[in-house]
Amino acid sequence: MPAYADRELTASQGLAHFSKQNKVNIQNKIELPPNFQYPNGIARARDGTLYVGSVVSGQILQISPDGKITTFFPGSEEVFAATSLRLDQERGILWGTSPDFLGVPNAEGEIVRRPHRVFALDVRTGEVVRSLSMPDNGFGNDIALDSDGGVYITDSFQPRIHYLAPNANQFQTWIEDELFRPESEQIGLAGIARNDDGITIVSMYSRGDLLKIIPQPDNSLKVEVIPLERRLENPDGMQFAADGSLLLTEGAMESGNGRLVRIDVLSPGTEPKPIETLASGFDLPVNLTTSDNNVWVTVSRLRHRLLPESEIEIPDRFFIRHFVL
């Protein structure tokens, strides 16, 4: 049995411990097909269907409510990764980001990166209905949708959040702020979640901050740093839970102890907000989707591809964790 399998056994034991301690029920672990590697983007339809994308390919799986797994989209020249997926159920569109995160070797063996893209698929046919390059060599990381069909995209390289209006083919700058600017050679904006009242929460991946974007009466936007009891370790995918709290993943690149946590980011007051660990022991969790009290987390197991001089073999299996809060 490879070393990675041993590590996952330890992680499972750790998850069980935290779940019992914090009253989180591990419902099941969804194992993905052998030819599907490094899951990332995930979205859920109202009928219970899950869509799961890969970091290293444009392949998107469809998992039916009875557990049957099929390939929904095989990938293409323009859709070469699916690191975030969000479903616009009303319009039948699956939105995703396709950053060339790891790059590909050219004829000389040098790693080159294709322009990062944002795409949309028709959920009925699986056809690409939109594919747009990120402006200013930006890195489209995560996506949030509004009720009108508008799309908000965090940019990990530029200090801004982009907006794509319904049926538009050109990005607008929704907001730009120096608080979003990453330090040299670090990853800036990552996860994004929008509340029903328009308040938006974003994370700074390398810095470990959470920021709140608040609509003002004059239609401007105000950015505030959310006080936390500790710095987050690579906060990434996030969504609001049914009770209004924020669920998010901590990738924990350095420690390797990835977590699913819950934070009451909308409560008033200036005191540092507690961070509740719901589960830990993940190997680089990257994204999640929710429905009522259910949470599905993609565990990328990608750390060994990103750590300097790492020689760990490719994991032999990949999976999704399903929790009931």
C-alpha positions in Angstrom: 0.0 0.0 0.0 1.5 3.4 -1.0 2.4 6.0 1.6 -0.5 8.2 0.6 -3.0 5.5 1.4 -1.5 5.2 4.9 -1.7 9.0 5.3 -5.4 8.9 4.3 -6.2 6.3 7.0 -4.7 8.6 9.6 -6.7 11.5 8.1 -9.9 9.5 8.3 -9.3 8.8 12.0 -8.6 12.5 12.6 -11.9 13.4 10.8 -13.9 11.0 12.9 -12.4 12.5 16.1 -13.3 16.1 15.1 -16.7 15.1 13.8 -17.7 13.4 17.1 -16.3 16.3 19.0 -18.2 19.0 17.0 -21.3 17.0 16.3 -20.6 16.7 12.5 -21.7 13.5 10.9 -19.5 12.1 8.2 -22.2 10.8 5.8 -20.0 9.1 3.3 -16.9 9.4 1.2 -17.4 9.4 -2.6 -14.5 7.8 -4.4 -13.9 9.1 -7.9 -13.0 7.1 -11.0 -9.3 6.0 -11.4 -8.8 8.2 -14.4 -10.0 11.4 -12.6 -7.3 13.2 -10.7 -7.1 16.2 -8.3 -10.8 17.3 -7.8 -11.5 20.9 -7.2 -14.6 22.7 -8.4 -17.9 21.3 -7.1 -21.6 22.3 -7.5 -24.9 20.7 -6.7 -28.2 20.9 -8.5 -31.6 20.9 -6.6 -32.2 17.3 -7.6 -29.0 16.2 -5.8 -26.8 15.9 -8.8 -23.2 16.8 -8.2 -20.7 18.3 -10.7 -17.0 17.9 -9.9 -14.1 19.4 -11.9 -10.4 18.7 -12.0 -7.4 21.0 -11.3 -5.3 19.4 -14.0 -7.9 18.8 -16.8 -11.2 20.2 -18.1 -13.0 17.0 -17.3 -16.1 17.4 -15.2 -17.9 14.5 -13.6 -21.6 14.2 -13.0 -22.7 12.2 -9.9 -26.3 11.3 -9.8 -28.3 11.2 -6.6 -28.1 7.4 -6.6 -24.3 7.6 -6.9 -23.7 6.8 -10.6 -20.7 8.7 -11.9 -20.4 9.7 -15.6 -18.3 12.2 -17.5 -20.5 15.3 -18.1 -17.8 17.2 -20.0 -14.5 15.8 -21.3 -12.5 19.0 -21.4 -11.4 21.0 -24.5 -8.7 23.3 -25.8 -10.3 26.2 -24.0 -11.5 24.4 -20.9 -8.4 22.8 -19.5 -9.2 22.9 -15.8 -12.3 23.4 -13.6 -11.1 24.8 -10.3 -14.4 26.4 -9.4 -17.9 25.4 -10.5 -21.2 27.2 -9.7 -24.6 26.3 -11.1 -27.1 28.8 -12.3 -30.1 26.5 -11.9 -32.7 29.0 -13.2 -30.8 29.5 -16.5 -29.4 26.0 -16.9 -25.7 27.2 -16.9 -22.8 25.7 -15.1 -20.1 28.3 -14.7 -16.4 27.5 -14.1 -12.9 28.9 -13.9 -10.2 27.4 -16.0 -6.8 28.7 -14.8 -3.7 27.0 -16.2 -2.5 26.5 -12.6 0.4 24.1 -13.2 1.2 24.9 -16.9 2.3 22.6 -19.6 5.7 21.9 -21.1 6.6 23.3 -24.5 8.9 21.6 -27.1 11.9 22.8 -25.2 10.6 21.4 -21.9 9.9 24.8 -20.4 6.6 25.2 -18.4 4.3 27.7 -20.1 0.9 28.8 -19.0 -2.1 29.4 -21.3 -4.3 32.4 -20.6 -6.6 31.8 -17.7 -10.3 31.5 -18.7 -13.9 31.6 -17.4 -16.4 29.3 -19.1 -20.0 28.4 -19.1 -21.6 25.0 -20.0 -25.3 24.3 -21.0 -26.3 21.7 -18.3 -28.7 20.1 -20.7 -26.2 19.4 -23.5 -22.8 19.9 -21.9 -21.9 22.3 -24.7 -19.7 25.3 -24.1 -21.8 28.5 -24.4 -19.2 31.0 -23.1 -15.4 30.9 -22.9 -13.6 34.2 -22.1 -10.0 35.0 -21.3 -9.4 36.8 -18.0 -8.5 40.5 -18.4 -5.0 41.8 -17.7 -3.4 38.3 -17.4 -5.5 37.8 -14.4 -6.0 34.5 -12.6 -9.7 33.7 -12.2 -10.0 31.7 -9.0 -13.5 31.4 -7.6 -17.0 32.3 -8.6 -20.2 33.6 -7.0 -23.5 34.1 -8.7 -26.4 36.6 -8.0 -30.1 36.0 -8.5 -30.1 38.0 -11.8 -27.5 35.6 -13.4 -24.5 37.9 -12.8 -21.2 36.3 -12.2 -18.5 37.5 -9.8 -14.9 36.2 -10.2 -12.0 36.7 -7.8 -8.6 37.5 -9.4 -5.7 35.9 -7.6 -3.1 38.1 -9.4 -4.9 41.5 -9.7 -6.4 43.3 -6.6 -9.9 43.2 -8.0 -13.1 41.2 -8.4 -14.6 41.0 -11.9 -18.3 41.0 -12.8 -19.8 39.5 -15.9 -23.4 40.7 -16.5 -26.0 38.3 -17.8 -25.5 37.6 -21.6 -22.4 39.8 -21.6 -19.1 38.9 -23.2 -16.9 41.5 -21.5 -15.8 41.7 -17.9 -16.4 44.7 -15.7 -14.4 45.6 -12.6 -16.9 45.2 -9.8 -14.5 46.4 -7.2 -10.7 47.1 -6.9 -9.1 47.7 -3.6 -5.5 47.7 -2.2 -6.6 45.2 0.5 -6.9 42.7 -2.3 -3.4 43.1 -3.5 -1.2 40.0 -2.9 2.4 40.3 -1.8 5.1 39.5 -4.3 4.8 36.0 -5.7 1.9 35.1 -3.5 -1.7 34.2 -4.2 -4.2 36.9 -3.5 -8.0 36.6 -3.7 -9.4 33.1 -3.6 -12.8 32.1 -2.3 -15.9 34.2 -2.6 -19.4 33.9 -1.1 -22.4 36.2 -1.6 -25.2 36.5 1.0 -28.8 37.2 0.0 -28.5 40.9 1.1 -25.5 41.5 -1.2 -22.8 41.3 1.5 -19.9 39.4 0.0 -17.0 37.6 1.8 -13.7 36.9 0.1 -10.5 35.3 1.3 -6.9 36.1 0.8 -5.2 32.7 0.2 -1.6 33.4 1.2 -2.2 36.1 3.7 -5.0 34.2 5.6 -7.5 37.1 5.8 -11.2 37.3 5.3 -12.6 40.5 3.9 -16.2 41.7 3.9 -17.6 43.8 1.0 -20.7 45.8 2.1 -23.0 47.6 -0.3 -23.5 51.3 0.7 -26.7 53.5 0.3 -25.0 55.5 -2.5 -24.3 52.2 -4.4 -20.6 52.3 -3.5 -18.9 49.3 -1.8 -17.0 49.3 1.5 -14.3 46.8 2.3 -13.5 45.7 5.8 -11.1 43.2 7.3 -13.0 40.6 9.4 -11.3 40.3 12.8 -10.5 36.6 13.5 -9.1 34.8 16.6 -6.3 33.4 14.4 -4.9 33.8 10.9 -6.5 31.3 8.6 -4.1 28.8 6.9 -4.8 29.2 3.1 -8.6 29.9 3.2 -10.1 28.8 -0.1 -13.5 27.6 -1.2 -16.5 29.0 0.8 -20.2 29.2 0.9 -22.9 30.4 3.4 -24.6 27.7 5.4 -28.4 27.6 6.0 -27.9 29.3 9.4 -26.0 32.3 7.9 -22.6 31.2 9.1 -19.7 30.9 6.6 -18.3 27.4 5.8 -14.8 27.4 4.3 -11.8 25.2 3.6 -8.3 25.8 4.9 -5.9 24.3 2.5 -3.0 24.3 5.0 -0.3 24.1 2.4 2.5 24.3 5.0 1.2 22.1 7.8 -0.7 19.6 5.7 -3.6 19.6 8.2 -6.4 20.9 5.9 -9.7 21.8 7.7 -13.3 22.5 7.2 -14.3 25.4 9.5 -17.3 27.5 10.3 -17.2 31.3 11.2 -20.1 33.6 12.0 -18.8 36.4 9.8 -22.1 38.4 9.7 -22.6 39.0 13.4 -21.9 42.6 14.6 -19.1 43.7 16.9 -15.4 44.2 16.7 -14.2 41.3 18.8 -12.2 38.6 17.0 -14.6 36.0 15.6 -14.2 32.4 16.8 -13.2 29.8 14.2 -14.9 26.5 14.7 -13.1 23.5 13.3 -15.7 21.0 12.0 -13.2 18.5 10.6 -9.4 18.2 10.0 -6.9 15.9 8.5 -7.6 16.8 4.8 -4.8 16.8 2.2 -5.4 20.2 0.6 -9.1 20.7 0.6 -10.0 23.3 -2.1 -13.7 23.8 -2.5 -17.1 22.9 -1.2 -20.8 23.1 -2.0 -23.8 23.1 0.4 -27.5 22.2 0.6 -29.4 22.7 3.8 -27.2 21.1 6.5 -25.2 19.1 4.0 -21.6 20.0 2.9 -19.6 18.3 0.1 -15.8 19.0 0.2 -13.3 18.3 -2.6 -10.0 17.1 -1.3 -7.4 17.8 -4.0 -4.4 15.9 -2.6 -2.3 18.3 -4.7 0.3 19.4 -2.1 3.0 17.0 -3.4 2.7 18.8 -6.8 3.3 22.2 -5.2 5.9 21.6 -2.5 9.5 22.3 -3.5 11.5 19.1 -4.2 8.6 16.9 -3.3 9.0 13.3 -4.6 5.8 11.8 -3.3 4.1 9.6 -5.9 0.7 10.5 -7.4 -2.1 9.4 -5.1 -3.9 6.3 -6.3 -7.4 7.6 -5.6 -9.3 10.8 -5.1 -12.6 11.5 -3.3 -15.2 13.9 -2.1 -16.2 14.1 1.6 -19.9 14.5 2.5 -20.8 16.0 5.9 -24.1 16.6 7.7 -23.8 19.5 10.1 
